[in-house]
Amino acid sequence: MSLENLMNLDNTSLLSFITVAETGSFTVASKRLCRTQSAISQQISKLEKQLSRQLFIRGKQLTLTSDGEVLIGYARKIFILQCEILDRFREPELKGEVRFGLPEDFAALFLPEVLADFSRIHPLISLKIECDLTLNLYDRFRSQELDLVLVKMNCPEAFPNGVDVWSEPLMWVGDENLIEPDRPVPLVLSPSPCVYRSAAIQSLEAAGRSWRVVLSSPSYAGITAAVRAGMGITTMPQIMIPNDLDSIDSQFLPSLSDIHVSLLKYREDNPSVNTLSTFVMKKLRR
């Protein structure tokens, strides 16, 4: 590949490529980017020509080729670095305190990386992190004790500045051998109020299945430890399942509802809060 071609990799084509790869559809990508489908297709073709590589397998389903899989990693890194550069030099002196609330399992999953990146770019912003159950966080947000909250519920429409970040189905997790058709399902759950707990119990009762809570813990670490010990099964979204635990697909368990993750903030005029919310959304959507 010539140096000229490398220098001509434009952001518009890379963004189109990332969006098509993430949505699996030229049509959906065109709507998300507010461009015509033909424009998106032309940008992908231009990129393939510049790289002398086919990036997508255009069959019944649109999938990345092996070269496309390599490029998607580079393309995402390019955009993350660009956002960091713009964020750092547009508002290098952001100050103040941001009170951020989120569930403990989400904190364990992605918060260290977010905090490392955020504090490097905005060292003068003080963060106050609160971990709690979703419904408690929601109540504290409504009473304005928190500036920004990540909640497991589909309620961004309740606030003018709420954003639905992503959705995915809840999964049963644990040892499938613990599920017996004629015995109560042994559950390892967070205490009430908990969205995962409500979803598990409601689905079992709707299916006429008996159940019992064998262990209750507000801690993600405590729940996963109990499941590893074979005490019972739990529910969590796919993204939260540790590598050493399995999801359960059993005819003796009912399906679970989707979990909706929303980011809520009261105001749009606080630059520090806006910057942190952008960091959180980028990380979750990746």
Rosetta blueprint (number, residue, H / E / L):
1 M L
2 S L
3 L H
4 E H
5 N H
6 L H
7 M H
8 N L
9 L L
10 D L
11 N H
12 T H
13 S H
14 L H
15 L H
16 S H
17 F H
18 I H
19 T H
20 V H
21 A H
22 E H
23 T H
24 G L
25 S L
26 F H
27 T H
28 V H
29 A H
30 S H
31 K H
32 R H
33 L H
34 C L
35 R L
36 T L
37 Q H
38 S H
39 A H
40 I H
41 S H
42 Q H
43 Q H
44 I H
45 S H
46 K H
47 L H
48 E H
49 K H
50 Q H
51 L H
52 S L
53 R L
54 Q L
55 L L
56 F E
57 I E
58 R E
59 G L
60 K L
61 Q L
62 L E
63 T E
64 L E
65 T L
66 S H
67 D H
68 G H
69 E H
70 V H
71 L H
72 I H
73 G H
74 Y H
75 A H
76 R H
77 K H
78 I H
79 F H
80 I H
81 L H
82 Q H
83 C H
84 E H
85 I H
86 L H
87 D H
88 R H
89 F H
90 R H
91 E L
92 P L
93 E L
94 L L
95 K L
96 G E
97 E E
98 V E
99 R E
100 F E
101 G E
102 L E
103 P L
104 E H
105 D H
106 F H
107 A H
108 A H
109 L H
110 F H
111 L H
112 P H
113 E H
114 V H
115 L H
116 A H
117 D H
118 F H
119 S H
120 R H
121 I H
122 H L
123 P L
124 L L
125 I E
126 S E
127 L E
128 K E
129 I E
130 E E
131 C E
132 D L
133 L L
134 T H
135 L H
136 N H
137 L H
138 Y H
139 D H
140 R H
141 F H
142 R H
143 S L
144 Q L
145 E L
146 L L
147 D L
148 L E
149 V E
150 L E
151 V E
152 K E
153 M L
154 N L
155 C L
156 P H
157 E H
158 A H
159 F L
160 P L
161 N L
162 G L
163 V E
164 D E
165 V E
166 W E
167 S E
168 E E
169 P E
170 L E
171 M E
172 W E
173 V E
174 G L
175 D L
176 E H
177 N H
178 L H
179 I L
180 E L
181 P L
182 D L
183 R L
184 P L
185 V E
186 P E
187 L E
188 V E
189 L E
190 S L
191 P L
192 S L
193 P L
194 C L
195 V H
196 Y H
197 R H
198 S H
199 A H
200 A H
201 I H
202 Q H
203 S H
204 L H
205 E H
206 A H
207 A L
208 G L
209 R L
210 S L
211 W E
212 R E
213 V E
214 V E
215 L E
216 S E
217 S L
218 P L
219 S L
220 Y H
221 A H
222 G H
223 I H
224 T H
225 A H
226 A H
227 V H
228 R H
229 A L
230 G L
231 M L
232 G L
233 I E
234 T E
235 T E
236 M E
237 P E
238 Q H
239 I H
240 M H
241 I L
242 P L
243 N L
244 D L
245 L L
246 D L
247 S E
248 I E
249 D L
250 S L
251 Q L
252 F L
253 L L
254 P L
255 S L
256 L L
257 S L
258 D E
259 I E
260 H E
261 V E
262 S E
263 L E
264 L E
265 K E
266 Y L
267 R L
268 E L
269 D L
270 N L
271 P H
272 S H
273 V H
274 N H
275 T H
276 L H
277 S H
278 T H
279 F H
280 V H
281 M H
282 K H
283 K H
284 L H
285 R H
286 R L
